Amino acid sequence: MGDKHEGYCVKCKAKREMVDTAVVEMKNGRKAVKGSCSVCKTGMYKILGKG
């Protein structure tokens, strides 16, 4: 996607920048960003605001 998104990595237990991000739509219609941790490559998921 190109935008820089930050999320909480449960493996690193810290906020990290996400890589290989993609905006997805959840079943309830809200948008979220799906990606991987830049350090340990664990999958990350961040729910975006309504705006």
PyMOL Python script that loads the backbone (N, CA, C, O; Angstrom):
from pymol import cmd

cmd.read_pdbstr("""\
ATOM      1  N   MET A   1       0.812  -1.193   0.000  1.00  0.00           N
ATOM      2  CA  MET A   1       0.000   0.000   0.000  1.00  0.00           C
ATOM      3  C   MET A   1       0.855   1.257   0.000  1.00  0.00           C
ATOM      4  O   MET A   1       0.497   2.243  -0.644  1.00  0.00           O
ATOM      5  N   GLY A   2       1.978   1.241   0.709  1.00  0.00           N
ATOM      6  CA  GLY A   2       2.861   2.382   0.682  1.00  0.00           C
ATOM      7  C   GLY A   2       2.769   3.282   1.901  1.00  0.00           C
ATOM      8  O   GLY A   2       3.755   3.928   2.256  1.00  0.00           O
ATOM      9  N   ASP A   3       1.613   3.343   2.553  1.00  0.00           N
ATOM     10  CA  ASP A   3       1.492   4.166   3.753  1.00  0.00           C
ATOM     11  C   ASP A   3       2.184   3.474   4.918  1.00  0.00           C
ATOM     12  O   ASP A   3       2.282   2.248   4.968  1.00  0.00           O
ATOM     13  N   LYS A   4       2.663   4.293   5.859  1.00  0.00           N
ATOM     14  CA  LYS A   4       3.309   3.722   7.034  1.00  0.00           C
ATOM     15  C   LYS A   4       2.277   3.597   8.138  1.00  0.00           C
ATOM     16  O   LYS A   4       1.707   4.592   8.585  1.00  0.00           O
ATOM     17  N   HIS A   5       2.041   2.373   8.574  1.00  0.00           N
ATOM     18  CA  HIS A   5       1.102   2.107   9.648  1.00  0.00           C
ATOM     19  C   HIS A   5       1.873   1.533  10.827  1.00  0.00           C
ATOM     20  O   HIS A   5       2.829   0.778  10.653  1.00  0.00           O
ATOM     21  N   GLU A   6       1.443   1.903  12.028  1.00  0.00           N
ATOM     22  CA  GLU A   6       2.056   1.415  13.240  1.00  0.00           C
ATOM     23  C   GLU A   6       1.026   0.635  14.023  1.00  0.00           C
ATOM     24  O   GLU A   6      -0.135   1.038  14.098  1.00  0.00           O
ATOM     25  N   GLY A   7       1.432  -0.468  14.602  1.00  0.00           N
ATOM     26  CA  GLY A   7       0.533  -1.278  15.397  1.00  0.00           C
ATOM     27  C   GLY A   7       1.296  -1.936  16.528  1.00  0.00           C
ATOM     28  O   GLY A   7       2.518  -1.816  16.617  1.00  0.00           O
ATOM     29  N   TYR A   8       0.570  -2.635  17.399  1.00  0.00           N
ATOM     30  CA  TYR A   8       1.185  -3.305  18.535  1.00  0.00           C
ATOM     31  C   TYR A   8       1.499  -4.747  18.159  1.00  0.00           C
ATOM     32  O   TYR A   8       0.612  -5.495  17.748  1.00  0.00           O
ATOM     33  N   CYS A   9       2.751  -5.130  18.299  1.00  0.00           N
ATOM     34  CA  CYS A   9       3.174  -6.507  18.033  1.00  0.00           C
ATOM     35  C   CYS A   9       3.116  -7.284  19.345  1.00  0.00           C
ATOM     36  O   CYS A   9       3.792  -6.927  20.309  1.00  0.00           O
ATOM     37  N   VAL A  10       2.310  -8.346  19.385  1.00  0.00           N
ATOM     38  CA  VAL A  10       2.172  -9.116  20.617  1.00  0.00           C
ATOM     39  C   VAL A  10       3.400  -9.975  20.905  1.00  0.00           C
ATOM     40  O   VAL A  10       3.639 -10.351  22.052  1.00  0.00           O
ATOM     41  N   LYS A  11       4.167 -10.283  19.884  1.00  0.00           N
ATOM     42  CA  LYS A  11       5.379 -11.075  20.097  1.00  0.00           C
ATOM     43  C   LYS A  11       6.514 -10.206  20.654  1.00  0.00           C
ATOM     44  O   LYS A  11       7.198 -10.605  21.596  1.00  0.00           O
ATOM     45  N   CYS A  12       6.712  -9.016  20.070  1.00  0.00           N
ATOM     46  CA  CYS A  12       7.749  -8.087  20.542  1.00  0.00           C
ATOM     47  C   CYS A  12       7.306  -7.326  21.796  1.00  0.00           C
ATOM     48  O   CYS A  12       8.142  -6.795  22.526  1.00  0.00           O
ATOM     49  N   LYS A  13       5.994  -7.273  22.043  1.00  0.00           N
ATOM     50  CA  LYS A  13       5.401  -6.502  23.139  1.00  0.00           C
ATOM     51  C   LYS A  13       5.770  -5.021  23.045  1.00  0.00           C
ATOM     52  O   LYS A  13       6.127  -4.389  24.039  1.00  0.00           O
ATOM     53  N   ALA A  14       5.674  -4.482  21.820  1.00  0.00           N
ATOM     54  CA  ALA A  14       5.994  -3.077  21.582  1.00  0.00           C
ATOM     55  C   ALA A  14       5.283  -2.607  20.326  1.00  0.00           C
ATOM     56  O   ALA A  14       4.845  -3.414  19.507  1.00  0.00           O
ATOM     57  N   LYS A  15       5.171  -1.270  20.180  1.00  0.00           N
ATOM     58  CA  LYS A  15       4.619  -0.711  18.956  1.00  0.00           C
ATOM     59  C   LYS A  15       5.689  -0.787  17.880  1.00  0.00           C
ATOM     60  O   LYS A  15       6.831  -0.376  18.084  1.00  0.00           O
ATOM     61  N   ARG A  16       5.296  -1.319  16.732  1.00  0.00           N
ATOM     62  CA  ARG A  16       6.229  -1.471  15.616  1.00  0.00           C
ATOM     63  C   ARG A  16       5.576  -1.000  14.327  1.00  0.00           C
ATOM     64  O   ARG A  16       4.351  -0.935  14.225  1.00  0.00           O
ATOM     65  N   GLU A  17       6.399  -0.676  13.355  1.00  0.00           N
ATOM     66  CA  GLU A  17       5.904  -0.317  12.036  1.00  0.00           C
ATOM     67  C   GLU A  17       5.517  -1.591  11.292  1.00  0.00           C
ATOM     68  O   GLU A  17       6.205  -2.609  11.380  1.00  0.00           O
ATOM     69  N   MET A  18       4.408  -1.522  10.558  1.00  0.00           N
ATOM     70  CA  MET A  18       3.939  -2.673   9.790  1.00  0.00           C
ATOM     71  C   MET A  18       4.530  -2.636   8.381  1.00  0.00           C
ATOM     72  O   MET A  18       4.682  -1.566   7.791  1.00  0.00           O
ATOM     73  N   VAL A  19       4.857  -3.800   7.856  1.00  0.00           N
ATOM     74  CA  VAL A  19       5.320  -3.920   6.474  1.00  0.00           C
ATOM     75  C   VAL A  19       4.350  -4.823   5.724  1.00  0.00           C
ATOM     76  O   VAL A  19       3.586  -5.564   6.343  1.00  0.00           O
ATOM     77  N   ASP A  20       4.374  -4.767   4.409  1.00  0.00           N
ATOM     78  CA  ASP A  20       3.479  -5.552   3.542  1.00  0.00           C
ATOM     79  C   ASP A  20       2.018  -5.329   3.943  1.00  0.00           C
ATOM     80  O   ASP A  20       1.271  -6.285   4.147  1.00  0.00           O
ATOM     81  N   THR A  21       1.619  -4.061   4.053  1.00  0.00           N
ATOM     82  CA  THR A  21       0.278  -3.738   4.529  1.00  0.00           C
ATOM     83  C   THR A  21      -0.755  -3.776   3.412  1.00  0.00           C
ATOM     84  O   THR A  21      -0.447  -3.560   2.240  1.00  0.00           O
ATOM     85  N   ALA A  22      -1.978  -4.055   3.808  1.00  0.00           N
ATOM     86  CA  ALA A  22      -3.119  -4.038   2.896  1.00  0.00           C
ATOM     87  C   ALA A  22      -4.345  -3.628   3.698  1.00  0.00           C
ATOM     88  O   ALA A  22      -4.537  -4.098   4.819  1.00  0.00           O
ATOM     89  N   VAL A  23      -5.179  -2.754   3.135  1.00  0.00           N
ATOM     90  CA  VAL A  23      -6.418  -2.361   3.791  1.00  0.00           C
ATOM     91  C   VAL A  23      -7.477  -3.392   3.424  1.00  0.00           C
ATOM     92  O   VAL A  23      -7.714  -3.666   2.247  1.00  0.00           O
ATOM     93  N   VAL A  24      -8.106  -3.955   4.442  1.00  0.00           N
ATOM     94  CA  VAL A  24      -9.146  -4.970   4.241  1.00  0.00           C
ATOM     95  C   VAL A  24     -10.433  -4.500   4.904  1.00  0.00           C
ATOM     96  O   VAL A  24     -10.410  -3.650   5.794  1.00  0.00           O
ATOM     97  N   GLU A  25     -11.561  -5.062   4.461  1.00  0.00           N
ATOM     98  CA  GLU A  25     -12.844  -4.732   5.065  1.00  0.00           C
ATOM     99  C   GLU A  25     -13.316  -5.934   5.864  1.00  0.00           C
ATOM    100  O   GLU A  25     -13.353  -7.054   5.354  1.00  0.00           O
ATOM    101  N   MET A  26     -13.677  -5.695   7.126  1.00  0.00           N
ATOM    102  CA  MET A  26     -14.139  -6.775   7.988  1.00  0.00           C
ATOM    103  C   MET A  26     -15.602  -7.094   7.679  1.00  0.00           C
ATOM    104  O   MET A  26     -16.249  -6.381   6.913  1.00  0.00           O
ATOM    105  N   LYS A  27     -16.116  -8.164   8.275  1.00  0.00           N
ATOM    106  CA  LYS A  27     -17.495  -8.599   8.037  1.00  0.00           C
ATOM    107  C   LYS A  27     -18.512  -7.526   8.414  1.00  0.00           C
ATOM    108  O   LYS A  27     -19.560  -7.411   7.779  1.00  0.00           O
ATOM    109  N   ASN A  28     -18.205  -6.742   9.443  1.00  0.00           N
ATOM    110  CA  ASN A  28     -19.141  -5.705   9.897  1.00  0.00           C
ATOM    111  C   ASN A  28     -19.023  -4.412   9.094  1.00  0.00           C
ATOM    112  O   ASN A  28     -19.703  -3.435   9.410  1.00  0.00           O
ATOM    113  N   GLY A  29     -18.179  -4.383   8.064  1.00  0.00           N
ATOM    114  CA  GLY A  29     -18.051  -3.214   7.201  1.00  0.00           C
ATOM    115  C   GLY A  29     -16.954  -2.242   7.580  1.00  0.00           C
ATOM    116  O   GLY A  29     -16.661  -1.326   6.811  1.00  0.00           O
ATOM    117  N   ARG A  30     -16.337  -2.411   8.738  1.00  0.00           N
ATOM    118  CA  ARG A  30     -15.249  -1.521   9.140  1.00  0.00           C
ATOM    119  C   ARG A  30     -13.970  -1.899   8.416  1.00  0.00           C
ATOM    120  O   ARG A  30     -13.791  -3.043   8.000  1.00  0.00           O
ATOM    121  N   LYS A  31     -13.090  -0.930   8.273  1.00  0.00           N
ATOM    122  CA  LYS A  31     -11.820  -1.161   7.585  1.00  0.00           C
ATOM    123  C   LYS A  31     -10.716  -1.438   8.600  1.00  0.00           C
ATOM    124  O   LYS A  31     -10.755  -0.952   9.730  1.00  0.00           O
ATOM    125  N   ALA A  32      -9.737  -2.222   8.180  1.00  0.00           N
ATOM    126  CA  ALA A  32      -8.604  -2.568   9.019  1.00  0.00           C
ATOM    127  C   ALA A  32      -7.366  -2.685   8.139  1.00  0.00           C
ATOM    128  O   ALA A  32      -7.465  -2.863   6.925  1.00  0.00           O
ATOM    129  N   VAL A  33      -6.205  -2.584   8.769  1.00  0.00           N
ATOM    130  CA  VAL A  33      -4.936  -2.751   8.068  1.00  0.00           C
ATOM    131  C   VAL A  33      -4.325  -4.068   8.521  1.00  0.00           C
ATOM    132  O   VAL A  33      -4.202  -4.328   9.717  1.00  0.00           O
ATOM    133  N   LYS A  34      -3.946  -4.892   7.560  1.00  0.00           N
ATOM    134  CA  LYS A  34      -3.336  -6.176   7.833  1.00  0.00           C
ATOM    135  C   LYS A  34      -1.900  -6.114   7.340  1.00  0.00           C
ATOM    136  O   LYS A  34      -1.650  -5.657   6.225  1.00  0.00           O
ATOM    137  N   GLY A  35      -0.953  -6.566   8.154  1.00  0.00           N
ATOM    138  CA  GLY A  35       0.444  -6.521   7.754  1.00  0.00           C
ATOM    139  C   GLY A  35       1.300  -7.407   8.627  1.00  0.00           C
ATOM    140  O   GLY A  35       0.796  -8.283   9.331  1.00  0.00           O
ATOM    141  N   SER A  36       2.603  -7.172   8.578  1.00  0.00           N
ATOM    142  CA  SER A  36       3.566  -7.945   9.351  1.00  0.00           C
ATOM    143  C   SER A  36       4.464  -7.002  10.136  1.00  0.00           C
ATOM    144  O   SER A  36       4.688  -5.859   9.738  1.00  0.00           O
ATOM    145  N   CYS A  37       4.974  -7.496  11.255  1.00  0.00           N
ATOM    146  CA  CYS A  37       5.909  -6.726  12.079  1.00  0.00           C
ATOM    147  C   CYS A  37       7.219  -6.548  11.313  1.00  0.00           C
ATOM    148  O   CYS A  37       7.708  -7.484  10.681  1.00  0.00           O
ATOM    149  N   SER A  38       7.776  -5.351  11.376  1.00  0.00           N
ATOM    150  CA  SER A  38       9.019  -5.073  10.650  1.00  0.00           C
ATOM    151  C   SER A  38      10.229  -5.767  11.272  1.00  0.00           C
ATOM    152  O   SER A  38      11.263  -5.902  10.618  1.00  0.00           O
ATOM    153  N   VAL A  39      10.116  -6.209  12.529  1.00  0.00           N
ATOM    154  CA  VAL A  39      11.244  -6.832  13.212  1.00  0.00           C
ATOM    155  C   VAL A  39      11.162  -8.362  13.176  1.00  0.00           C
ATOM    156  O   VAL A  39      12.104  -9.027  12.745  1.00  0.00           O
ATOM    157  N   CYS A  40      10.014  -8.923  13.640  1.00  0.00           N
ATOM    158  CA  CYS A  40       9.923 -10.376  13.781  1.00  0.00           C
ATOM    159  C   CYS A  40       9.028 -11.038  12.741  1.00  0.00           C
ATOM    160  O   CYS A  40       8.911 -12.264  12.727  1.00  0.00           O
ATOM    161  N   LYS A  41       8.391 -10.253  11.868  1.00  0.00           N
ATOM    162  CA  LYS A  41       7.537 -10.746  10.774  1.00  0.00           C
ATOM    163  C   LYS A  41       6.255 -11.443  11.245  1.00  0.00           C
ATOM    164  O   LYS A  41       5.633 -12.166  10.466  1.00  0.00           O
ATOM    165  N   THR A  42       5.851 -11.241  12.499  1.00  0.00           N
ATOM    166  CA  THR A  42       4.592 -11.784  13.000  1.00  0.00           C
ATOM    167  C   THR A  42       3.438 -11.002  12.385  1.00  0.00           C
ATOM    168  O   THR A  42       3.550  -9.796  12.164  1.00  0.00           O
ATOM    169  N   GLY A  43       2.336 -11.680  12.110  1.00  0.00           N
ATOM    170  CA  GLY A  43       1.168 -11.024  11.547  1.00  0.00           C
ATOM    171  C   GLY A  43       0.582 -10.000  12.500  1.00  0.00           C
ATOM    172  O   GLY A  43       0.484 -10.253  13.701  1.00  0.00           O
ATOM    173  N   MET A  44       0.191  -8.842  11.975  1.00  0.00           N
ATOM    174  CA  MET A  44      -0.389  -7.764  12.772  1.00  0.00           C
ATOM    175  C   MET A  44      -1.683  -7.306  12.104  1.00  0.00           C
ATOM    176  O   MET A  44      -1.863  -7.451  10.895  1.00  0.00           O
ATOM    177  N   TYR A  45      -2.568  -6.758  12.908  1.00  0.00           N
ATOM    178  CA  TYR A  45      -3.886  -6.335  12.448  1.00  0.00           C
ATOM    179  C   TYR A  45      -4.275  -5.090  13.225  1.00  0.00           C
ATOM    180  O   TYR A  45      -4.206  -5.088  14.454  1.00  0.00           O
ATOM    181  N   LYS A  46      -4.683  -4.031  12.539  1.00  0.00           N
ATOM    182  CA  LYS A  46      -5.067  -2.799  13.218  1.00  0.00           C
ATOM    183  C   LYS A  46      -6.404  -2.320  12.654  1.00  0.00           C
ATOM    184  O   LYS A  46      -6.544  -2.107  11.450  1.00  0.00           O
ATOM    185  N   ILE A  47      -7.381  -2.156  13.544  1.00  0.00           N
ATOM    186  CA  ILE A  47      -8.701  -1.675  13.144  1.00  0.00           C
ATOM    187  C   ILE A  47      -8.627  -0.164  13.004  1.00  0.00           C
ATOM    188  O   ILE A  47      -8.134   0.519  13.901  1.00  0.00           O
ATOM    189  N   LEU A  48      -9.115   0.367  11.884  1.00  0.00           N
ATOM    190  CA  LEU A  48      -9.095   1.796  11.621  1.00  0.00           C
ATOM    191  C   LEU A  48     -10.348   2.464  12.161  1.00  0.00           C
ATOM    192  O   LEU A  48     -11.356   1.804  12.413  1.00  0.00           O
ATOM    193  N   GLY A  49     -10.279   3.776  12.336  1.00  0.00           N
ATOM    194  CA  GLY A  49     -11.415   4.546  12.824  1.00  0.00           C
ATOM    195  C   GLY A  49     -12.533   4.617  11.811  1.00  0.00           C
ATOM    196  O   GLY A  49     -12.360   4.247  10.650  1.00  0.00           O
ATOM    197  N   LYS A  50     -13.677   5.094  12.253  1.00  0.00           N
ATOM    198  CA  LYS A  50     -14.856   5.176  11.388  1.00  0.00           C
ATOM    199  C   LYS A  50     -14.717   6.256  10.312  1.00  0.00           C
ATOM    200  O   LYS A  50     -15.367   6.181   9.269  1.00  0.00           O
ATOM    201  N   GLY A  51     -13.874   7.253  10.562  1.00  0.00           N
ATOM    202  CA  GLY A  51     -13.745   8.371   9.643  1.00  0.00           C
ATOM    203  C   GLY A  51     -13.020   8.090   8.437  1.00  0.00           C
ATOM    204  O   GLY A  51     -12.857   8.974   7.595  1.00  0.00           O
TER     205      GLY A  51
END
""", "prot")
cmd.dss("prot")
cmd.show_as("cartoon", "prot")
cmd.util.cbc("prot")
cmd.orient("prot")
